[in-house]
Amino acid sequence: MFYRNTLKTKKTIEKEIKYNLFQEGTTDKDDFVCKEGSTNSCYNFNVQDGLLKSGYGFSALTQPSSTSDLDSESDYILQGSEIKAIWKLKWYNFSTDQNNYYLFYYNDLGQICYDNLFAQRIAPFVVDNNFTKTPYAAYYRVGQQDSLLLSGEGDNLLIITGSGLQRNENAPKIVSCCNHYGNLFAITSSERGTLVYSDETDILNFTDELCENLDFSDERGDLNKIISFNDYLYIFRDFGITEVSKYGTDDNFAISHLYISNSYIYPNTIAQCGDDIIFLDSSGLKIFNGSSVSEIKSVYSKLIGTKNQSKAWGEFYNGKYFLACHIKFDDEREIGCEGYSGGFVNNALLVYDISDKSFQLLRGVDINRLLTLNNPYKTKLIACFNGEHKGKIGQLNEDGKIFGEDLEKYWQSKDSDFGDSGKLKKIKSFTLKSKYPCLVTLKSEAMQKTFEIKGGEEVQRVPAGVVGKLFNVTIESTQLAKITNFVLTVRLEK
């Protein structure tokens, strides 16, 4: 009698891994508890829609020459070889019954230049001044007019309105101020531990003699910024937030210390974002709702916290918080400004979406300051720069370029065992649709392969043959990008 000799063989199955979670790059979770396809590192890609496409960039500022033709834009004429600061001003013209919108900047020649955002531009107007360094700037209403207040070394307080330029020789140097319930409140450069207030709300008549003081000499440190918000006055300090309420016509104040921290709050990152205020301190991004502070958690918190962010700048635009900052990347790459011979101050623009709490990262741009030009006609986010682009004012766009120069785009997944820990697996192939050329790298603990993908409109299938137990995926591009339908076909032992 003969018996069949049955040979046992390993059974395998094929599994499709869809990488449609490009936007999930905000978590601090360990690799193995993340969804397959979650992000480990990403910059210069826009991942908001769950696909990879060209991210943010900057181009030279242009503006319409008329509010009646918003599609035709002309260059914004600049003076000087370095733009040190940018400001804005809206004022109402009673004779024309219209609001006018102006952009101001301070340059390396010591000039304060300005021009109408919606008019024919030949050369900027220049404001007479004697400042010896970049002045402090604050916004304040004078009667029914908005005003730009400039003060600092070498000159008196300058009050710029639609009526022209005026000086207050007796006013203190104002760092931040606001009009709140019939009083002018201010922080001055000479007494940073004191809140100055007066019932004289006309900034033209504002003097030291008319002021009363509230002393805040405590462990929360200097006063840096005042914001009138939700019917209260909030003072942002070196290490905390203090709320000030005023009752009646007498000097009766209720003072509440809402927040104290061991982490320094960077003043120029404080921005009102809808119903909240977002700021950066030395431990990461924070959000303040008027009563309490909470952390905005992200993988970027650790990267930001490793550097002094005294030159960081925050701004709210189009439902997003934009933060120009210095991020220490743990790689040997040099992207954009990181390769400049003169070095850089900031190298990243971190973008936080208020609504869906997602992040995007623009790497390789050295931004000095950000400013939102908001108006009923054409709102833009603009910036001035350090380093090679210090003589320019740029406007945010979505072509992934810095003044015409492509930035390298990079996305890397977290490590994944595809739900089969410790067993050998094989990536047989992958599919994707990439409108433009890109590189795809598949890496395991055993091997690595890089594939050059040609651009096109069709879904492409690429044989892979990468074996291992633990894998990650990297996608790179040096030009325009639009990548979708990325799927791995993996063979696993059953």
TIMIMAR-773976 format. One record per residue (C-alpha): x, y, z; residue in three letters. Coordinates in steps of 0.1 Angstrom, whole numbers. Layout:
FIFI       X       Y       Z   residu
FIFI       X       Y       Z      ALA
...
***
This chain:
FIFI       X       Y       Z   residu
FIFI       0       0       0      MET
FIFI      13      34      -9      PHE
FIFI       6      67       9      TYR
FIFI       8     101      -6      ARG
FIFI      36     122       9      ASN
FIFI      19     155      16      THR
FIFI      44     185      16      LEU
FIFI      32     214      37      LYS
FIFI      36     248      21      THR
FIFI      33     283      35      LYS
FIFI       1     300      25      LYS
FIFI       3     337      15      THR
FIFI     -21     364      10      ILE
FIFI     -19     398      -8      GLU
FIFI     -29     429      10      LYS
FIFI     -34     464      -5      GLU
FIFI     -22     493      17      ILE
FIFI     -38     526       7      LYS
FIFI     -17     556      16      TYR
FIFI     -45     581      16      ASN
FIFI     -37     596      50      LEU
FIFI     -10     620      40      PHE
FIFI     -26     647      60      GLN
FIFI     -22     628      93      GLU
FIFI      11     643     103      GLY
FIFI       2     660     136      THR
FIFI       4     631     160      THR
FIFI      30     621     186      ASP
FIFI      19     585     187      LYS
FIFI      43     556     183      ASP
FIFI      47     540     148      ASP
FIFI      28     509     156      PHE
FIFI      -3     526     169      VAL
FIFI      -6     549     139      CYS
FIFI     -27     542     108      LYS
FIFI      -7     527      79      GLU
FIFI       4     556      57      GLY
FIFI       6     582      86      SER
FIFI      33     608      83      THR
FIFI      67     608     100      ASN
FIFI      81     638      82      SER
FIFI      68     662      56      CYS
FIFI      78     696      42      TYR
FIFI      70     717      11      ASN
FIFI      41     695       2      PHE
FIFI       5     705       7      ASN
FIFI     -12     675      23      VAL
FIFI     -45     691      34      GLN
FIFI     -67     672      10      ASP
FIFI     -51     637      17      GLY
FIFI     -29     639     -14      LEU
FIFI       5     653     -21      LEU
FIFI       7     685     -41      LYS
FIFI      28     716     -43      SER
FIFI      29     735     -11      GLY
FIFI      32     771      -1      TYR
FIFI      57     795     -16      GLY
FIFI      63     833     -20      PHE
FIFI      65     855     -51      SER
FIFI      71     892     -54      ALA
FIFI      42     913     -41      LEU
FIFI      18     926     -68      THR
FIFI     -14     945     -63      GLN
FIFI     -43     957     -85      PRO
FIFI     -41     993     -96      SER
FIFI     -78     998     -91      SER
FIFI    -106     982     -71      THR
FIFI    -126     981    -103      SER
FIFI    -102     956    -120      ASP
FIFI     -89     932     -94      LEU
FIFI     -75     907    -120      ASP
FIFI     -49     930    -134      SER
FIFI     -20     935    -109      GLU
FIFI      13     954    -111      SER
FIFI      45     952     -92      ASP
FIFI      49     970     -59      TYR
FIFI      77     994     -62      ILE
FIFI     102     993     -33      LEU
FIFI     130    1015     -21      GLN
FIFI     161    1004      -3      GLY
FIFI     181     972      -3      SER
FIFI     166     957      29      GLU
FIFI     130     958      42      ILE
FIFI     133     957      80      LYS
FIFI      96     959      89      ALA
FIFI      61     960      73      ILE
FIFI      29     976      86      TRP
FIFI      -5     985      73      LYS
FIFI     -31    1013      77      LEU
FIFI     -67    1017      67      LYS
FIFI     -83    1051      68      TRP
FIFI    -116    1065      57      TYR
FIFI    -117    1093      32      ASN
FIFI    -146    1116      40      PHE
FIFI    -145    1134       7      SER
FIFI    -147    1102     -14      THR
FIFI    -167    1082      11      ASP
FIFI    -143    1053       8      GLN
FIFI    -118    1033      28      ASN
FIFI     -82    1035      16      ASN
FIFI     -57    1007      23      TYR
FIFI     -19    1014      26      TYR
FIFI      12     993      30      LEU
FIFI      41    1009      50      PHE
FIFI      77     996      54      TYR
FIFI     109    1006      70      TYR
FIFI     141    1001      50      ASN
FIFI     179    1001      56      ASP
FIFI     180    1038      45      LEU
FIFI     160    1047      76      GLY
FIFI     130    1056      54      GLN
FIFI      94    1049      62      ILE
FIFI      78    1043      28      CYS
FIFI      42    1038      19      TYR
FIFI      18    1034     -10      ASP
FIFI     -19    1028     -17      ASN
FIFI     -26     991     -23      LEU
FIFI     -52     999     -50      PHE
FIFI     -38    1028     -71      ALA
FIFI     -13    1035     -98      GLN
FIFI      22    1031     -84      ARG
FIFI      51    1050     -97      ILE
FIFI      72    1055     -66      ALA
FIFI      64    1052     -29      PRO
FIFI      57    1082      -6      PHE
FIFI      82    1087      22      VAL
FIFI      75    1098      58      VAL
FIFI      99    1122      74      ASP
FIFI     115    1105     104      ASN
FIFI     147    1104     125      ASN
FIFI     146    1069     139      PHE
FIFI     180    1053     143      THR
FIFI     167    1017     143      LYS
FIFI     135     999     135      THR
FIFI     107    1015     156      PRO
FIFI      80     999     177      TYR
FIFI      47     998     160      ALA
FIFI      11     998     174      ALA
FIFI     -23    1004     160      TYR
FIFI     -48    1027     176      TYR
FIFI     -80    1046     167      ARG
FIFI     -79    1084     168      VAL
FIFI    -115    1096     168      GLY
FIFI    -131    1078     139      GLN
FIFI     -97    1071     122      GLN
FIFI     -74    1042     125      ASP
FIFI     -38    1052     131      SER
FIFI      -3    1037     129      LEU
FIFI      18    1046     159      LEU
FIFI      56    1044     156      LEU
FIFI      81    1052     184      SER
FIFI     116    1044     192      GLY
FIFI     152    1056     194      GLU
FIFI     159    1089     177      GLY
FIFI     124    1103     173      ASP
FIFI      92    1111     191      ASN
FIFI      59    1093     189      LEU
FIFI      47    1094     152      LEU
FIFI       9    1092     147      ILE
FIFI       1    1084     111      ILE
FIFI     -35    1087     100      THR
FIFI     -54    1095      68      GLY
FIFI     -51    1132      78      SER
FIFI     -14    1130      76      GLY
FIFI      16    1127     100      LEU
FIFI      16    1142     135      GLN
FIFI      41    1140     164      ARG
FIFI      36    1139     201      ASN
FIFI      68    1151     217      GLU
FIFI      57    1144     252      ASN
FIFI      43    1109     248      ALA
FIFI      62    1079     261      PRO
FIFI      76    1053     237      LYS
FIFI      47    1029     231      ILE
FIFI      53     992     226      VAL
FIFI      16     981     226      SER
FIFI     -16     999     233      CYS
FIFI     -54     999     229      CYS
FIFI     -86    1018     238      ASN
FIFI    -107     999     262      HIS
FIFI    -139    1011     279      TYR
FIFI    -130    1048     278      GLY
FIFI     -93    1045     287      ASN
FIFI     -61    1044     268      LEU
FIFI     -39    1015     280      PHE
FIFI      -3    1012     270      ALA
FIFI      29     994     276      ILE
FIFI      60    1016     273      THR
FIFI      96    1007     265      SER
FIFI     109    1025     295      SER
FIFI      87    1007     321      GLU
FIFI      80     972     309      ARG
FIFI      67     960     343      GLY
FIFI      40     987     344      THR
FIFI       7     991     327      LEU
FIFI       1    1028     318      VAL
FIFI     -35    1041     315      TYR
FIFI     -53    1074     311      SER
FIFI     -88    1087     305      ASP
FIFI     -73    1109     278      GLU
FIFI     -79    1087     248      THR
FIFI     -67    1112     222      ASP
FIFI     -32    1099     214      ILE
FIFI     -22    1135     204      LEU
FIFI     -27    1147     240      ASN
FIFI     -12    1116     256      PHE
FIFI      16    1125     280      THR
FIFI      34    1110     310      ASP
FIFI      17    1135     333      GLU
FIFI     -18    1123     324      LEU
FIFI     -10    1087     331      CYS
FIFI     -17    1064     360      GLU
FIFI       2    1032     365      ASN
FIFI      -6     997     375      LEU
FIFI      25     979     387      ASP
FIFI      30     942     378      PHE
FIFI      64     935     393      SER
FIFI      61     898     399      ASP
FIFI      74     865     387      GLU
FIFI      54     867     355      ARG
FIFI      80     892     341      GLY
FIFI      77     921     317      ASP
FIFI      46     932     299      LEU
FIFI      48     927     261      ASN
FIFI      14     929     244      LYS
FIFI     -21     942     252      ILE
FIFI     -51     927     235      ILE
FIFI     -87     938     241      SER
FIFI    -106     906     236      PHE
FIFI    -141     894     246      ASN
FIFI    -148     925     267      ASP
FIFI    -116     920     288      TYR
FIFI     -81     934     286      LEU
FIFI     -54     907     284      TYR
FIFI     -18     914     290      ILE
FIFI       7     889     276      PHE
FIFI      39     888     297      ARG
FIFI      72     870     296      ASP
FIFI      58     841     316      PHE
FIFI      21     845     319      GLY
FIFI     -12     862     310      ILE
FIFI     -30     887     332      THR
FIFI     -66     898     328      GLU
FIFI     -76     934     337      VAL
FIFI    -112     945     341      SER
FIFI    -123     980     348      LYS
FIFI    -156     989     365      TYR
FIFI    -174    1023     363      GLY
FIFI    -157    1056     359      THR
FIFI    -135    1052     389      ASP
FIFI    -101    1035     389      ASP
FIFI    -115    1003     401      ASN
FIFI     -97     973     385      PHE
FIFI    -101     936     389      ALA
FIFI     -68     918     382      ILE
FIFI     -67     881     375      SER
FIFI     -35     862     368      HIS
FIFI     -49     836     345      LEU
FIFI     -18     818     334      TYR
FIFI      17     813     347      ILE
FIFI      44     792     330      SER
FIFI      81     783     332      ASN
FIFI      83     788     295      SER
FIFI      90     822     279      TYR
FIFI      62     836     257      ILE
FIFI      76     850     224      TYR
FIFI      58     884     220      PRO
FIFI      58     885     182      ASN
FIFI      41     852     179      THR
FIFI       9     863     197      ILE
FIFI     -20     865     172      ALA
FIFI     -58     867     177      GLN
FIFI     -72     838     156      CYS
FIFI    -110     841     156      GLY
FIFI    -123     833     190      ASP
FIFI     -89     823     204      ASP
FIFI     -54     836     207      ILE
FIFI     -24     815     196      ILE
FIFI      12     820     207      PHE
FIFI      45     802     209      LEU
FIFI      64     797     241      ASP
FIFI      97     779     247      SER
FIFI      79     746     251      SER
FIFI      56     747     220      GLY
FIFI      24     762     205      LEU
FIFI      -3     772     229      LYS
FIFI     -40     783     224      ILE
FIFI     -58     807     248      PHE
FIFI     -96     809     248      ASN
FIFI    -100     838     272      GLY
FIFI     -99     818     304      SER
FIFI     -74     790     300      SER
FIFI     -44     779     280      VAL
FIFI     -39     745     264      SER
FIFI     -12     730     242      GLU
FIFI     -15     725     205      ILE
FIFI       0     691     202      LYS
FIFI      21     681     172      SER
FIFI      53     664     161      VAL
FIFI      67     699     155      TYR
FIFI      66     709     192      SER
FIFI      99     692     200      LYS
FIFI     116     706     169      LEU
FIFI     106     741     177      ILE
FIFI     115     738     214      GLY
FIFI     151     730     207      THR
FIFI     159     766     194      LYS
FIFI     156     801     207      ASN
FIFI     126     816     188      GLN
FIFI     131     852     197      SER
FIFI     130     861     159      LYS
FIFI      98     840     153      ALA
FIFI      67     858     140      TRP
FIFI      31     847     141      GLY
FIFI       1     859     120      GLU
FIFI     -35     848     114      PHE
FIFI     -47     845      78      TYR
FIFI     -75     827      60      ASN
FIFI     -84     805      90      GLY
FIFI     -48     795      96      LYS
FIFI     -21     805     120      TYR
FIFI      12     811     103      PHE
FIFI      44     809     123      LEU
FIFI      78     819     108      ALA
FIFI     104     802     130      CYS
FIFI     136     782     132      HIS
FIFI     133     744     132      ILE
FIFI     162     721     139      LYS
FIFI     157     692     114      PHE
FIFI     174     660     122      ASP
FIFI     189     654      88      ASP
FIFI     218     665      67      GLU
FIFI     198     683      40      ARG
FIFI     201     719      31      GLU
FIFI     168     732      17      ILE
FIFI     165     768       3      GLY
FIFI     179     793      28      CYS
FIFI     197     766      48      GLU
FIFI     223     765      21      GLY
FIFI     229     803      18      TYR
FIFI     265     813      24      SER
FIFI     255     841      48      GLY
FIFI     235     817      70      GLY
FIFI     199     822      81      PHE
FIFI     177     833     110      VAL
FIFI     145     814     104      ASN
FIFI     141     785      80      ASN
FIFI     105     774      82      ALA
FIFI      69     785      80      LEU
FIFI      46     763     101      LEU
FIFI       9     765      92      VAL
FIFI     -18     754     116      TYR
FIFI     -54     751     103      ASP
FIFI     -78     762     131      ILE
FIFI    -108     742     117      SER
FIFI     -93     707     111      ASP
FIFI     -62     711     134      LYS
FIFI     -38     699     107      SER
FIFI      -3     712     100      PHE
FIFI      17     721      69      GLN
FIFI      54     730      68      LEU
FIFI      72     752      44      LEU
FIFI     110     746      48      ARG
FIFI     137     767      33      GLY
FIFI     125     803      36      VAL
FIFI     140     829      60      ASP
FIFI     111     851      70      ILE
FIFI     116     883      90      ASN
FIFI      80     894      95      ARG
FIFI      45     884      84      LEU
FIFI      15     907      78      LEU
FIFI     -21     901      67      THR
FIFI     -34     927      42      LEU
FIFI     -71     922      49      ASN
FIFI     -96     943      29      ASN
FIFI    -129     937      10      PRO
FIFI    -112     935     -23      TYR
FIFI     -81     912     -23      LYS
FIFI     -67     899      10      THR
FIFI     -31     886      11      LYS
FIFI      -5     873      35      LEU
FIFI      28     891      28      ILE
FIFI      63     888      43      ALA
FIFI      96     905      44      CYS
FIFI     128     884      46      PHE
FIFI     163     880      60      ASN
FIFI     193     869      39      GLY
FIFI     192     868       2      GLU
FIFI     157     881      -2      HIS
FIFI     160     909      24      LYS
FIFI     153     936      -3      GLY
FIFI     119     920     -12      LYS
FIFI      83     919       0      ILE
FIFI      67     886     -10      GLY
FIFI      31     874     -11      GLN
FIFI      20     839      -2      LEU
FIFI      11     815     -30      ASN
FIFI       8     778     -36      GLU
FIFI      34     770     -63      ASP
FIFI      60     756     -39      GLY
FIFI      86     782     -50      LYS
FIFI     105     810     -33      ILE
FIFI     107     838     -59      PHE
FIFI     107     814     -88      GLY
FIFI     132     789     -72      GLU
FIFI     118     754     -66      ASP
FIFI     120     739     -32      LEU
FIFI     127     703     -25      GLU
FIFI      95     685     -14      LYS
FIFI      97     656      10      TYR
FIFI      72     632      26      TRP
FIFI      81     601      47      GLN
FIFI      57     576      63      SER
FIFI      61     562      98      LYS
FIFI      75     527     100      ASP
FIFI      49     500      96      SER
FIFI      48     462      98      ASP
FIFI      14     462      80      PHE
FIFI      -3     445     110      GLY
FIFI      20     414     109      ASP
FIFI      47     419     135      SER
FIFI      79     400     132      GLY
FIFI      71     381     100      LYS
FIFI      89     385      66      LEU
FIFI      68     404      40      LYS
FIFI      73     415       4      LYS
FIFI      61     447     -13      ILE
FIFI      53     433     -47      LYS
FIFI      44     465     -64      SER
FIFI      28     499     -59      PHE
FIFI       5     521     -79      THR
FIFI       2     559     -80      LEU
FIFI      -9     587    -101      LYS
FIFI      16     615    -104      SER
FIFI      11     644    -127      LYS
FIFI      47     654    -125      TYR
FIFI      80     634    -120      PRO
FIFI      89     623     -85      CYS
FIFI     110     598     -66      LEU
FIFI      96     569     -45      VAL
FIFI     118     551     -20      THR
FIFI     108     519      -3      LEU
FIFI     129     509      27      LYS
FIFI     130     480      51      SER
FIFI     156     469      77      GLU
FIFI     170     446      50      ALA
FIFI     170     466      18      MET
FIFI     161     499       0      GLN
FIFI     150     507     -35      LYS
FIFI     143     541     -52      THR
FIFI     121     544     -82      PHE
FIFI     120     573    -107      GLU
FIFI      84     581    -116      ILE
FIFI      76     598    -148      LYS
FIFI      48     624    -148      GLY
FIFI      14     616    -165      GLY
FIFI     -23     616    -162      GLU
FIFI     -27     578    -158      GLU
FIFI     -24     555    -127      VAL
FIFI      10     537    -129      GLN
FIFI      18     503    -116      ARG
FIFI      55     498    -106      VAL
FIFI      70     464     -97      PRO
FIFI      89     467     -64      ALA
FIFI     103     435     -49      GLY
FIFI     113     449     -15      VAL
FIFI     115     423      13      VAL
FIFI     116     429      51      GLY
FIFI      97     430      83      LYS
FIFI      94     467      89      LEU
FIFI      89     493      61      PHE
FIFI      87     530      54      ASN
FIFI      80     550      23      VAL
FIFI      96     583      11      THR
FIFI      83     605     -17      ILE
FIFI     104     634     -31      GLU
FIFI      99     660     -57      SER
FIFI     120     689     -69      THR
FIFI      93     706     -90      GLN
FIFI      55     709     -92      LEU
FIFI      37     680     -75      ALA
FIFI       3     663     -75      LYS
FIFI       4     627     -63      ILE
FIFI     -27     606     -56      THR
FIFI     -39     569     -56      ASN
FIFI      -8     556     -38      PHE
FIFI     -13     519     -29      VAL
FIFI      12     492     -19      LEU
FIFI       5     456     -27      THR
FIFI      21     435       0      VAL
FIFI      25     397       2      ARG
FIFI      22     383      37      LEU
FIFI      24     348      51      GLU
FIFI     -10     337      65      LYS
***
